[in-house]
Amino acid sequence: MFRILFQRAKCIGCNGCVEAAPMRWQVSKKDGRCNLVEGKEKKGIYQVLAGMDEFALNQQAAANCPVKIIRLEVVKAKHQP
């Protein structure tokens, strides 16, 4: 798994993330900024856990962002007894 972190307040609505990973990103009709699908906001940062099958597309979404407000973090699995 990996976590997507997104600083929506700094989004300029370029749509680069939506073009790369449309299943995870959408443009808001209200303000033109992008939304992280299923993202939960905490202290201005939206985040969501996603499966590794989405990693490459979201890596491209982060690379496409001209203001560099999308970050990906690989989450290590917890060992179960």
N, C-alpha and C positions, 0 to 999 in steps of 0.2 A: 504494500500500500504506500501511498504518498499523500502528502497534504499540499493543497493549493492555497496560497495566501495572496490576498488581493487588496490593495489600498484604493478603494473605489472613489474616495474624495478627490484623488489626484488624476482620475481617469479623464482623458480628453475625447473619448468616444471615437477613436480612429477605426474601430471595427476589426483590427488585426487579429485579436484573440478569437472573435466569432468566426472569422474566415478559416482559422486553423483548427478549431475544436468547437463546432456549432452545438454539439450535444452538451457542452459544459458552459458555454457563454452565450449571452443574448444581449441585444441592445434595448435599453429602456425606452419606451415610447414617451415617457414623462419628461426625461431630461437629456436623452441622447447618450448617456454614459452606459458602459457595459455592466452587466450583472453576472455574477458567478452563480450558476444554477445550483440550488440547494445549499448555497453558502450561508453560514451563520456569522453575524457580525459581533465582534467583541473589541471594544476600544478602537473602533474605526477600521479594523482589519477584518475582512470577510475571509472565511476559511471553510474548507470541506475536505474530507478524506475521499480518495478515489482509488480504484484498482489500477494496477500497473499496466493493464491493457490500454489505459488512457494516457499514459505517461508521455509517449513520443508526441502526440498531438498537442498536449498542453505545454510541453517543452517548446514546441514551435510557437504556440500562443504567447508564451513569455518572451521568446526571441523577437516576435513581431511587435511587441509593445514598445513604442518610441519613448515612453516616460519610465519604463522599467519598474512597473508597480506590481508585477506578477512574479511570485517566487514559488518554487517547488521544493519540498523537503521529503526525502524518502523516510518512511516510518518503519523502524525495525519491529518485527513481530515479537510479542512477548511469549516467552516459553511457558508452556502449560505443563503441570506435573502429570 
